[in-house]
Amino acid sequence: MRFRLSIFAFSLALSTLTIGHAAAATASASFSVSATVQAGCVVSAQPLRFGINVGSAPSAASPVSVNCTHSTPYNIGIIAAAQPDASRAEWNMRGPESSFRYYALSSNSTRIANWAQKAESELVTEVSKGALQTLLVDGHIPAAHFVASGGYTDAVIVTVTY
C-alpha cells in the first residue's frame, strides 16, 4: 500500500509539474494599410524685367516653376491681372500719363508660340514627372514701339489647370 501511495504521490507531483510548464499559445490579427494620393500642383513665377532701354528691342525671360503629383497632366495659361477677362492677343504695360508700352510673351525663345490671352489652344500642356519642372516665359518689346519716357508696369497671372 505504501508503494501504491508513493506511485500516486509521484504521479501527482509529475502532473503538477507538467501543468505548470504548458506550451505557450499565440493569437494574431491583421489590418489593412491604405493611402490616397490626390492630384495637386504648386506654381511659382519670377518677375519679367526688361530693364532700362532706349528705343531698342529688349527681351527677357521669367522662369515659371510647376510641381505636380507624378503623372498629372496640366496646362499652364497666363492672363493679365488688370484685365483677367480680356480677350486680346497683346500685352500692355501702363506708364506715365496713361500711356502704354506693348510687349509680347511666348512660351519659347523662338517666339513662334505666342502666349496670347485668348485661346485655350495657346496653353502650354505638360505631364508631371513628379518633380519640379521649370518653363521660361519669353518676353520681348518691338523696336518700333516709341512711347513716353518713364516706368511701365503690368501684372500677369500664371494659372495651372490639372
PAMARGU-192723 format. One record per residue (C-alpha): residue number from 1; residue in three letters; y, z, x. Coordinates in Angstrom, 1 decimal, padded with zeros to 4 digits. Layout:
<pts>
+-----+-----+--------+--------+--------+
|   i |  aa |     py |     pz |     px |
+-----+-----+--------+--------+--------+
| NUM | Ala |      Y |      Z |      X |
...
+-----+-----+--------+--------+--------+
</pts>
This chain:
<pts>
+-----+-----+--------+--------+--------+
|   i |  aa |     py |     pz |     px |
+-----+-----+--------+--------+--------+
|   1 | Met |  000.0 |  000.0 |  000.0 |
|   2 | Arg |  002.3 |  000.7 |  002.9 |
|   3 | Phe |  001.5 | -002.7 |  004.2 |
|   4 | Arg |  002.4 | -004.3 |  000.9 |
|   5 | Leu |  005.6 | -002.2 |  000.7 |
|   6 | Ser |  006.5 | -003.3 |  004.3 |
|   7 | Ile |  006.0 | -007.0 |  003.4 |
|   8 | Phe |  008.1 | -006.6 |  000.3 |
|   9 | Ala |  010.9 | -004.9 |  002.2 |
|  10 | Phe |  010.7 | -007.6 |  004.9 |
|  11 | Ser |  010.8 | -010.4 |  002.2 |
|  12 | Leu |  013.8 | -008.7 |  000.5 |
|  13 | Ala |  015.7 | -008.4 |  003.8 |
|  14 | Leu |  014.9 | -012.0 |  004.6 |
|  15 | Ser |  016.1 | -013.3 |  001.2 |
|  16 | Thr |  019.3 | -011.3 |  001.6 |
|  17 | Leu |  020.0 | -013.0 |  005.0 |
|  18 | Thr |  019.3 | -016.4 |  003.6 |
|  19 | Ile |  021.7 | -015.9 |  000.6 |
|  20 | Gly |  024.5 | -014.7 |  003.0 |
|  21 | His |  024.2 | -017.9 |  005.0 |
|  22 | Ala |  024.1 | -020.6 |  002.3 |
|  23 | Ala |  025.2 | -024.1 |  003.3 |
|  24 | Ala |  029.0 | -024.8 |  002.8 |
|  25 | Ala |  030.0 | -027.1 | -000.1 |
|  26 | Thr |  032.8 | -029.6 | -000.3 |
|  27 | Ala |  034.9 | -031.2 | -003.0 |
|  28 | Ser |  037.2 | -034.2 | -002.7 |
|  29 | Ala |  039.6 | -036.3 | -004.7 |
|  30 | Ser |  041.5 | -039.5 | -004.1 |
|  31 | Phe |  045.0 | -040.5 | -005.0 |
|  32 | Ser |  046.8 | -043.9 | -005.0 |
|  33 | Val |  049.8 | -044.8 | -002.9 |
|  34 | Ser |  052.3 | -047.4 | -004.1 |
|  35 | Ala |  055.8 | -048.7 | -003.5 |
|  36 | Thr |  058.1 | -051.3 | -005.0 |
|  37 | Val |  060.4 | -053.4 | -002.8 |
|  38 | Gln |  063.3 | -054.7 | -004.7 |
|  39 | Ala |  065.1 | -057.8 | -003.6 |
|  40 | Gly |  068.6 | -057.0 | -002.2 |
|  41 | Cys |  071.3 | -058.3 |  000.1 |
|  42 | Val |  074.2 | -056.9 |  002.1 |
|  43 | Val |  077.0 | -059.2 |  003.2 |
|  44 | Ser |  080.0 | -058.8 |  005.6 |
|  45 | Ala |  082.6 | -061.1 |  007.0 |
|  46 | Gln |  085.2 | -061.1 |  009.7 |
|  47 | Pro |  088.8 | -062.3 |  009.4 |
|  48 | Leu |  089.6 | -066.0 |  010.0 |
|  49 | Arg |  092.6 | -066.1 |  012.3 |
|  50 | Phe |  094.3 | -069.4 |  013.1 |
|  51 | Gly |  096.8 | -067.6 |  015.4 |
|  52 | Ile |  100.2 | -068.9 |  016.3 |
|  53 | Asn |  100.6 | -072.7 |  016.1 |
|  54 | Val |  103.4 | -075.2 |  016.4 |
|  55 | Gly |  102.6 | -078.4 |  014.5 |
|  56 | Ser |  099.1 | -078.5 |  015.9 |
|  57 | Ala |  095.8 | -078.8 |  014.1 |
|  58 | Pro |  094.3 | -075.3 |  014.8 |
|  59 | Ser |  090.8 | -074.4 |  013.9 |
|  60 | Ala |  089.0 | -071.1 |  013.8 |
|  61 | Ala |  085.7 | -069.6 |  012.6 |
|  62 | Ser |  084.7 | -066.5 |  010.7 |
|  63 | Pro |  081.2 | -065.1 |  011.0 |
|  64 | Val |  079.6 | -064.1 |  007.7 |
|  65 | Ser |  076.6 | -061.8 |  008.1 |
|  66 | Val |  073.9 | -061.5 |  005.4 |
|  67 | Asn |  070.9 | -059.2 |  005.5 |
|  68 | Cys |  068.4 | -059.6 |  002.6 |
|  69 | Thr |  064.9 | -058.4 |  002.0 |
|  70 | His |  062.3 | -060.6 |  003.6 |
|  71 | Ser |  061.7 | -064.0 |  001.8 |
|  72 | Thr |  064.5 | -063.5 | -000.6 |
|  73 | Pro |  066.2 | -066.9 | -001.4 |
|  74 | Tyr |  070.0 | -066.6 | -001.6 |
|  75 | Asn |  073.2 | -068.7 | -002.0 |
|  76 | Ile |  076.5 | -068.0 | -000.3 |
|  77 | Gly |  079.6 | -069.1 | -002.0 |
|  78 | Ile |  083.3 | -068.4 | -001.3 |
|  79 | Ile |  086.3 | -068.3 | -003.6 |
|  80 | Ala |  090.0 | -067.5 | -003.3 |
|  81 | Ala |  090.6 | -063.8 | -004.1 |
|  82 | Ala |  094.1 | -064.6 | -005.5 |
|  83 | Gln |  092.7 | -067.2 | -008.0 |
|  84 | Pro |  089.0 | -066.5 | -008.4 |
|  85 | Asp |  088.7 | -068.8 | -011.4 |
|  86 | Ala |  090.4 | -071.7 | -009.7 |
|  87 | Ser |  088.6 | -075.0 | -009.8 |
|  88 | Arg |  090.2 | -076.7 | -006.8 |
|  89 | Ala |  089.0 | -078.3 | -003.6 |
|  90 | Glu |  091.7 | -077.0 | -001.3 |
|  91 | Trp |  092.7 | -073.6 |  000.1 |
|  92 | Asn |  096.3 | -072.4 |  000.5 |
|  93 | Met |  097.8 | -069.6 |  002.4 |
|  94 | Arg |  101.0 | -068.2 |  000.9 |
|  95 | Gly |  104.0 | -067.9 |  003.2 |
|  96 | Pro |  107.8 | -067.3 |  003.2 |
|  97 | Glu |  109.8 | -068.3 |  000.1 |
|  98 | Ser |  106.6 | -069.0 | -001.9 |
|  99 | Ser |  105.7 | -071.9 |  000.4 |
| 100 | Phe |  102.0 | -072.8 |  001.0 |
| 101 | Arg |  100.0 | -073.8 |  004.1 |
| 102 | Tyr |  097.0 | -075.9 |  003.2 |
| 103 | Tyr |  093.7 | -075.3 |  005.1 |
| 104 | Ala |  090.1 | -076.3 |  004.7 |
| 105 | Leu |  086.9 | -074.4 |  005.0 |
| 106 | Ser |  083.5 | -075.8 |  005.9 |
| 107 | Ser |  080.0 | -074.5 |  006.5 |
| 108 | Asn |  079.7 | -076.1 |  009.9 |
| 109 | Ser |  081.9 | -077.2 |  012.7 |
| 110 | Thr |  081.5 | -080.9 |  012.0 |
| 111 | Arg |  083.5 | -080.3 |  008.8 |
| 112 | Ile |  081.1 | -082.5 |  006.8 |
| 113 | Ala |  080.1 | -079.7 |  004.4 |
| 114 | Asn |  083.4 | -078.8 |  002.8 |
| 115 | Trp |  083.3 | -075.4 |  001.2 |
| 116 | Ala |  085.4 | -076.2 | -001.9 |
| 117 | Gln |  086.0 | -073.7 | -004.7 |
| 118 | Lys |  084.5 | -075.7 | -007.5 |
| 119 | Ala |  080.9 | -076.9 | -007.5 |
| 120 | Glu |  077.7 | -074.9 | -007.2 |
| 121 | Ser |  076.3 | -077.7 | -005.1 |
| 122 | Glu |  078.7 | -076.6 | -002.4 |
| 123 | Leu |  077.0 | -073.3 | -001.9 |
| 124 | Val |  075.0 | -072.7 |  001.3 |
| 125 | Thr |  071.4 | -071.9 |  000.5 |
| 126 | Glu |  069.1 | -069.9 |  002.7 |
| 127 | Val |  065.9 | -067.9 |  002.6 |
| 128 | Ser |  066.0 | -064.5 |  004.3 |
| 129 | Lys |  063.8 | -063.8 |  007.3 |
| 130 | Gly |  064.1 | -060.1 |  006.7 |
| 131 | Ala |  066.7 | -059.7 |  009.4 |
| 132 | Leu |  070.5 | -060.1 |  009.9 |
| 133 | Gln |  071.5 | -063.8 |  009.6 |
| 134 | Thr |  074.9 | -065.0 |  010.6 |
| 135 | Leu |  076.6 | -068.1 |  009.4 |
| 136 | Leu |  080.0 | -069.4 |  010.5 |
| 137 | Val |  082.7 | -070.4 |  008.1 |
| 138 | Asp |  084.7 | -073.0 |  010.0 |
| 139 | Gly |  088.4 | -073.3 |  009.1 |
| 140 | His |  091.0 | -075.9 |  010.1 |
| 141 | Ile |  094.6 | -076.8 |  009.3 |
| 142 | Pro |  095.5 | -080.5 |  009.2 |
| 143 | Ala |  098.1 | -081.5 |  011.8 |
| 144 | Ala |  100.3 | -083.4 |  009.5 |
| 145 | His |  101.0 | -080.4 |  007.2 |
| 146 | Phe |  104.5 | -079.3 |  008.0 |
| 147 | Val |  105.8 | -076.0 |  006.5 |
| 148 | Ala |  108.5 | -073.4 |  007.0 |
| 149 | Ser |  108.1 | -071.0 |  009.9 |
| 150 | Gly |  106.7 | -067.5 |  009.2 |
| 151 | Gly |  103.5 | -065.8 |  008.4 |
| 152 | Tyr |  100.9 | -067.2 |  006.0 |
| 153 | Thr |  098.0 | -065.3 |  004.4 |
| 154 | Asp |  095.2 | -065.7 |  001.9 |
| 155 | Ala |  092.2 | -063.7 |  001.0 |
| 156 | Val |  088.7 | -065.2 |  000.5 |
| 157 | Ile |  085.7 | -063.6 | -001.3 |
| 158 | Val |  082.2 | -064.2 |  000.0 |
| 159 | Thr |  079.6 | -063.9 | -002.7 |
| 160 | Val |  075.9 | -063.7 | -002.1 |
| 161 | Thr |  073.7 | -064.5 | -005.1 |
| 162 | Tyr |  070.0 | -063.7 | -004.8 |
+-----+-----+--------+--------+--------+
</pts>
